[in-house]
């Protein structure tokens, strides 16, 4: 009976800690999402009078600054997600330890990949000599810089793409053969749609030309009919000389 009571107390305590962790995860997520690079990073009495854009105030600006600048940049948002999942286990929402560990590993791997991807454009532009690690964070920027220095621009991008593809296959448990078949099918459908659109466009052009030719022919037939016929010329009577006519009358006996 005593053991059962102790187990119940531990369960309730774990649930309480689970609720606390959910609250912490939510606040941390809000702080990271609303991070602004120009927010003051200090926890002093004067911090309350400074204008802070972070949704969690000066503390949120302080925590999000160090998490984003010194770890993985914006992909560090996986941290509150992990805290939330762990809190669910404390609330007796059970995951198998193997499955939960796999989720943590995959989330961390994706966070690193995205962090390196965010730093890659600047690493390529500076030939691996980064001076600013925003928005990728120190870890992502350092990895991207080393990839560019030791593998060159093409090699760094190619390796990042290969690792991302491998992680995508692992995450979704995709079979390579099915993936290649699906990509081929998509390309085939794209070609068929393109050919169909070209055929439809050709038909429309021909139809347009035909209608235009018909309108021209119809216009040529209508125009001569609408022309007015010239008025008929009235016969002009010859002019009669009155004096000559009177003279002829006088000569009549």
C-alpha positions as a Markdown table, in Angstrom:
| # | Residue | x | y | z |
|---|---|---|---|---|
| 1 | Unk | 0.0 | 0.0 | 0.0 |
| 2 | Unk | 2.8 | 2.3 | 0.9 |
| 3 | Unk | 4.6 | 1.5 | -2.4 |
| 4 | Unk | 1.5 | 2.3 | -4.4 |
| 5 | Unk | 1.1 | 5.6 | -2.6 |
| 6 | Unk | 4.7 | 6.5 | -3.3 |
| 7 | Unk | 4.3 | 5.6 | -6.9 |
| 8 | Unk | 1.2 | 7.8 | -7.2 |
| 9 | Unk | 2.9 | 10.7 | -5.5 |
| 10 | Unk | 5.9 | 10.3 | -8.0 |
| 11 | Unk | 3.4 | 10.2 | -10.9 |
| 12 | Unk | 1.7 | 13.4 | -9.8 |
| 13 | Unk | 5.0 | 15.1 | -9.2 |
| 14 | Unk | 6.1 | 14.0 | -12.7 |
| 15 | Unk | 2.9 | 15.4 | -14.2 |
| 16 | Unk | 3.5 | 18.7 | -12.4 |
| 17 | Unk | 7.0 | 18.9 | -13.8 |
| 18 | Unk | 5.6 | 18.0 | -17.2 |
| 19 | Unk | 3.2 | 21.0 | -17.1 |
| 20 | Unk | 6.1 | 23.2 | -16.0 |
| 21 | Unk | 8.3 | 22.0 | -18.9 |
| 22 | Unk | 5.5 | 22.6 | -21.4 |
| 23 | Unk | 5.2 | 26.2 | -20.2 |
| 24 | Unk | 9.0 | 26.6 | -20.4 |
| 25 | Unk | 9.0 | 25.1 | -23.9 |
| 26 | Unk | 6.3 | 27.5 | -25.1 |
| 27 | Unk | 8.0 | 30.6 | -23.7 |
| 28 | Unk | 11.3 | 29.5 | -25.2 |
| 29 | Unk | 9.7 | 28.9 | -28.6 |
| 30 | Unk | 8.1 | 32.4 | -28.4 |
| 31 | Unk | 11.4 | 33.9 | -27.5 |
| 32 | Unk | 13.3 | 32.3 | -30.4 |
| 33 | Unk | 10.6 | 33.0 | -32.9 |
| 34 | Unk | 10.5 | 36.7 | -32.0 |
| 35 | Unk | 14.2 | 37.2 | -31.7 |
| 36 | Unk | 15.4 | 40.5 | -33.1 |
| 37 | Unk | 19.1 | 41.1 | -33.7 |
| 38 | Unk | 18.9 | 44.7 | -32.5 |
| 39 | Unk | 17.4 | 43.9 | -29.1 |
| 40 | Unk | 19.5 | 44.8 | -26.1 |
| 41 | Unk | 21.2 | 41.8 | -24.5 |
| 42 | Unk | 21.5 | 42.7 | -20.8 |
| 43 | Unk | 19.8 | 41.7 | -17.6 |
| 44 | Unk | 20.0 | 44.8 | -15.4 |
| 45 | Unk | 17.6 | 47.1 | -13.7 |
| 46 | Unk | 17.8 | 49.4 | -16.7 |
| 47 | Unk | 16.7 | 46.6 | -19.1 |
| 48 | Unk | 13.1 | 47.1 | -18.2 |
| 49 | Unk | 13.2 | 50.7 | -19.5 |
| 50 | Unk | 14.7 | 49.7 | -22.9 |
| 51 | Unk | 12.6 | 49.0 | -25.9 |
| 52 | Unk | 12.7 | 45.2 | -26.6 |
| 53 | Unk | 10.8 | 43.6 | -29.5 |
| 54 | Unk | 11.0 | 40.1 | -28.1 |
| 55 | Unk | 7.7 | 38.7 | -27.0 |
| 56 | Unk | 9.2 | 37.4 | -23.8 |
| 57 | Unk | 10.8 | 40.7 | -22.8 |
| 58 | Unk | 14.5 | 41.3 | -21.8 |
| 59 | Unk | 14.9 | 37.7 | -20.6 |
| 60 | Unk | 13.6 | 36.3 | -23.9 |
| 61 | Unk | 16.0 | 38.6 | -25.8 |
| 62 | Unk | 18.9 | 37.5 | -23.6 |
| 63 | Unk | 18.2 | 33.8 | -23.9 |
| 64 | Unk | 17.4 | 33.8 | -27.6 |
| 65 | Unk | 20.5 | 35.8 | -28.4 |
| 66 | Unk | 22.9 | 33.3 | -26.9 |
| 67 | Unk | 20.9 | 30.3 | -28.3 |
| 68 | Unk | 20.7 | 31.7 | -31.8 |
| 69 | Unk | 24.2 | 33.3 | -32.0 |
| 70 | Unk | 26.2 | 30.6 | -30.3 |
| 71 | Unk | 24.6 | 27.4 | -31.3 |
| 72 | Unk | 22.6 | 26.5 | -34.4 |
| 73 | Unk | 20.9 | 29.8 | -35.3 |
| 74 | Unk | 17.2 | 29.8 | -36.0 |
| 75 | Unk | 17.1 | 25.9 | -36.3 |
| 76 | Unk | 17.6 | 25.8 | -32.5 |
| 77 | Unk | 13.8 | 26.0 | -32.4 |
| 78 | Unk | 14.1 | 22.2 | -32.2 |
| 79 | Unk | 15.1 | 22.6 | -28.6 |
| 80 | Unk | 11.6 | 23.7 | -27.3 |
| 81 | Unk | 10.1 | 20.9 | -29.4 |
| 82 | Unk | 12.4 | 18.4 | -27.7 |
| 83 | Unk | 11.4 | 19.8 | -24.3 |
| 84 | Unk | 7.7 | 19.5 | -25.2 |
| 85 | Unk | 8.2 | 15.8 | -26.2 |
| 86 | Unk | 10.0 | 15.1 | -23.0 |
| 87 | Unk | 7.2 | 16.9 | -21.0 |
| 88 | Unk | 4.7 | 14.6 | -22.7 |
| 89 | Unk | 6.5 | 11.6 | -21.3 |
| 90 | Unk | 6.2 | 13.1 | -17.8 |
| 91 | Unk | 2.5 | 13.4 | -18.4 |
| 92 | Unk | 2.3 | 9.6 | -18.8 |
| 93 | Unk | 2.0 | 10.0 | -22.6 |
| 94 | Unk | 4.4 | 7.1 | -23.3 |
| 95 | Unk | 6.9 | 6.9 | -26.1 |
| 96 | Unk | 9.3 | 4.0 | -26.5 |
| 97 | Unk | 12.7 | 5.1 | -25.4 |
| 98 | Unk | 14.1 | 3.9 | -28.7 |
| 99 | Unk | 11.5 | 5.9 | -30.7 |
| 100 | Unk | 11.9 | 9.0 | -28.6 |
| 101 | Unk | 15.7 | 8.8 | -28.9 |
| 102 | Unk | 15.4 | 8.5 | -32.7 |
| 103 | Unk | 13.2 | 11.5 | -32.8 |
| 104 | Unk | 15.7 | 13.6 | -30.8 |
| 105 | Unk | 18.5 | 12.4 | -33.1 |
| 106 | Unk | 16.6 | 13.2 | -36.3 |
| 107 | Unk | 15.5 | 16.6 | -35.0 |
| 108 | Unk | 19.1 | 17.5 | -34.1 |
| 109 | Unk | 20.5 | 16.3 | -37.4 |
| 110 | Unk | 17.9 | 18.4 | -39.4 |
| 111 | Unk | 18.7 | 21.4 | -37.2 |
| 112 | Unk | 22.5 | 21.0 | -38.0 |
| 113 | Unk | 21.7 | 20.6 | -41.7 |
| 114 | Unk | 19.6 | 23.7 | -41.9 |
| 115 | Unk | 22.1 | 25.7 | -39.8 |
| 116 | Unk | 24.9 | 24.8 | -42.3 |
| 117 | Unk | 22.6 | 25.6 | -45.2 |
| 118 | Unk | 21.9 | 29.1 | -43.8 |
| 119 | Unk | 25.6 | 29.7 | -43.4 |
| 120 | Unk | 26.6 | 28.3 | -46.8 |
| 121 | Unk | 25.9 | 31.4 | -49.0 |
| 122 | Unk | 28.1 | 33.6 | -46.8 |
| 123 | Unk | 30.8 | 30.9 | -46.6 |
| 124 | Unk | 30.8 | 30.7 | -50.4 |
| 125 | Unk | 31.0 | 34.4 | -50.8 |
| 126 | Unk | 33.9 | 34.8 | -48.3 |
| 127 | Unk | 35.7 | 31.6 | -49.4 |
| 128 | Unk | 35.1 | 30.1 | -45.9 |
| 129 | Unk | 36.3 | 33.2 | -43.9 |
| 130 | Unk | 33.1 | 34.0 | -42.0 |
| 131 | Unk | 32.9 | 37.0 | -39.7 |
| 132 | Unk | 29.2 | 36.9 | -38.9 |
| 133 | Unk | 27.3 | 33.8 | -37.8 |
| 134 | Unk | 23.8 | 35.1 | -38.1 |
| 135 | Unk | 21.3 | 33.6 | -38.9 |
| 136 | Unk | 23.1 | 30.2 | -38.9 |
| 137 | Unk | 24.7 | 30.3 | -35.5 |
| 138 | Unk | 28.3 | 29.6 | -34.5 |
| 139 | Unk | 28.1 | 25.8 | -35.1 |
| 140 | Unk | 26.5 | 26.0 | -38.5 |
| 141 | Unk | 28.8 | 28.8 | -39.6 |
| 142 | Unk | 31.9 | 26.9 | -38.5 |
| 143 | Unk | 30.9 | 23.7 | -40.3 |
| 144 | Unk | 30.0 | 25.6 | -43.5 |
| 145 | Unk | 33.3 | 27.5 | -43.4 |
| 146 | Unk | 35.4 | 24.3 | -43.0 |
| 147 | Unk | 33.5 | 22.5 | -45.8 |
| 148 | Unk | 34.2 | 25.4 | -48.2 |
| 149 | Unk | 37.9 | 25.6 | -47.2 |
| 150 | Unk | 38.6 | 21.8 | -47.4 |
| 151 | Unk | 36.2 | 20.7 | -50.2 |
| 152 | Unk | 35.8 | 23.9 | -52.3 |
| 153 | Unk | 32.6 | 25.5 | -53.3 |
| 154 | Unk | 31.2 | 22.6 | -55.4 |
| 155 | Unk | 32.3 | 19.9 | -53.0 |
| 156 | Unk | 30.8 | 21.7 | -50.0 |
| 157 | Unk | 27.4 | 22.2 | -51.7 |
| 158 | Unk | 27.5 | 18.6 | -53.1 |
| 159 | Unk | 28.3 | 17.1 | -49.7 |
| 160 | Unk | 25.6 | 19.1 | -48.0 |
| 161 | Unk | 23.0 | 18.0 | -50.6 |
| 162 | Unk | 24.0 | 14.3 | -50.3 |
| 163 | Unk | 23.8 | 14.4 | -46.5 |
| 164 | Unk | 20.4 | 16.1 | -46.6 |
| 165 | Unk | 19.1 | 13.5 | -49.1 |
| 166 | Unk | 20.4 | 10.7 | -46.9 |
| 167 | Unk | 18.7 | 12.2 | -43.9 |
| 168 | Unk | 15.5 | 12.7 | -45.8 |
| 169 | Unk | 15.5 | 9.0 | -46.8 |
| 170 | Unk | 16.2 | 8.0 | -43.3 |
| 171 | Unk | 13.5 | 10.2 | -41.8 |
| 172 | Unk | 10.8 | 9.1 | -44.2 |
| 173 | Unk | 12.1 | 5.5 | -44.6 |
| 174 | Unk | 12.2 | 6.0 | -48.4 |
| 175 | Unk | 13.5 | 3.2 | -50.6 |
| 176 | Unk | 16.0 | 4.4 | -53.2 |
| 177 | Unk | 14.5 | 2.3 | -56.0 |
| 178 | Unk | 11.0 | 3.7 | -55.3 |
| 179 | Unk | 12.5 | 7.2 | -55.0 |
| 180 | Unk | 14.2 | 6.9 | -58.4 |
| 181 | Unk | 11.0 | 5.5 | -59.9 |
| 182 | Unk | 8.9 | 8.3 | -58.5 |
| 183 | Unk | 11.3 | 11.0 | -59.7 |
| 184 | Unk | 11.2 | 9.4 | -63.2 |
| 185 | Unk | 7.4 | 9.3 | -63.1 |
| 186 | Unk | 7.3 | 13.0 | -62.2 |
| 187 | Unk | 9.6 | 13.9 | -65.0 |
| 188 | Unk | 7.6 | 11.8 | -67.5 |
| 189 | Unk | 4.4 | 13.5 | -66.3 |
| 190 | Unk | 6.0 | 16.9 | -66.6 |
| 191 | Unk | 7.1 | 16.2 | -70.2 |
| 192 | Unk | 3.6 | 14.9 | -71.2 |
| 193 | Unk | 2.0 | 18.1 | -69.7 |
| 194 | Unk | 4.5 | 20.3 | -71.5 |
| 195 | Unk | 3.8 | 18.5 | -74.8 |
| 196 | Unk | 0.1 | 18.7 | -74.2 |
| 197 | Unk | 0.3 | 22.4 | -73.5 |
| 198 | Unk | 2.4 | 23.0 | -76.7 |
| 199 | Unk | -0.2 | 21.1 | -78.7 |
| 200 | Unk | -3.0 | 23.1 | -77.3 |
| 201 | Unk | -1.2 | 26.3 | -77.9 |
| 202 | Unk | -0.5 | 25.3 | -81.5 |
| 203 | Unk | -4.2 | 24.4 | -82.0 |
| 204 | Unk | -5.2 | 27.8 | -80.6 |
| 205 | Unk | -2.8 | 29.6 | -82.9 |
| 206 | Unk | -4.1 | 27.8 | -86.0 |
| 207 | Unk | -7.7 | 28.4 | -84.9 |
| 208 | Unk | -6.9 | 32.1 | -84.5 |
| 209 | Unk | -5.3 | 32.3 | -87.9 |
| 210 | Unk | -8.3 | 30.5 | -89.5 |
| 211 | Unk | -10.8 | 32.9 | -87.9 |
| 212 | Unk | -8.7 | 35.9 | -88.9 |
| 213 | Unk | -8.6 | 34.6 | -92.5 |
| 214 | Unk | -12.4 | 34.0 | -92.5 |
| 215 | Unk | -13.0 | 37.6 | -91.2 |
| 216 | Unk | -10.8 | 39.0 | -94.0 |
| 217 | Unk | -12.6 | 37.0 | -96.7 |
| 218 | Unk | -16.0 | 38.0 | -95.3 |
| 219 | Unk | -15.0 | 41.6 | -95.3 |
| 220 | Unk | -13.9 | 41.5 | -98.9 |
| 221 | Unk | -17.3 | 40.0 | -99.9 |
| 222 | Unk | -19.4 | 42.6 | -98.0 |
| 223 | Unk | -17.5 | 45.8 | -99.1 |
| 224 | Unk | -18.4 | 45.6 | -102.9 |
| 225 | Unk | -22.1 | 45.1 | -102.0 |
| 226 | Unk | -22.2 | 48.1 | -99.8 |
| 227 | Unk | -20.8 | 50.5 | -102.5 |
| 228 | Unk | -23.5 | 52.7 | -104.0 |
| 229 | Unk | -24.2 | 52.4 | -107.7 |
| 230 | Unk | -23.6 | 55.6 | -109.6 |
| 231 | Unk | -26.9 | 57.4 | -110.5 |
| 232 | Unk | -28.3 | 56.8 | -114.0 |
| 233 | Unk | -27.6 | 59.6 | -116.4 |
| 234 | Unk | -30.7 | 61.3 | -117.7 |
| 235 | Unk | -30.8 | 61.9 | -121.5 |
| 236 | Unk | -30.1 | 65.5 | -122.2 |
| 237 | Unk | -32.4 | 67.2 | -124.7 |
| 238 | Unk | -30.7 | 69.3 | -127.3 |
| 239 | Unk | -31.0 | 73.0 | -126.8 |
| 240 | Unk | -33.5 | 74.7 | -129.2 |
| 241 | Unk | -32.8 | 78.1 | -130.6 |
| 242 | Unk | -36.0 | 80.1 | -130.0 |
| 243 | Unk | -35.4 | 82.6 | -132.8 |
| 244 | Unk | -34.6 | 79.9 | -135.3 |
| 245 | Unk | -37.8 | 78.1 | -134.2 |
| 246 | Unk | -39.9 | 81.2 | -134.6 |
| 247 | Unk | -38.4 | 81.8 | -138.0 |
| 248 | Unk | -39.3 | 78.4 | -139.2 |
| 249 | Unk | -42.9 | 79.0 | -138.0 |
| 250 | Unk | -43.2 | 82.2 | -140.0 |
| 251 | Unk | -42.0 | 80.5 | -143.2 |
| 252 | Unk | -44.9 | 78.0 | -143.0 |
| 253 | Unk | -47.7 | 79.2 | -145.5 |
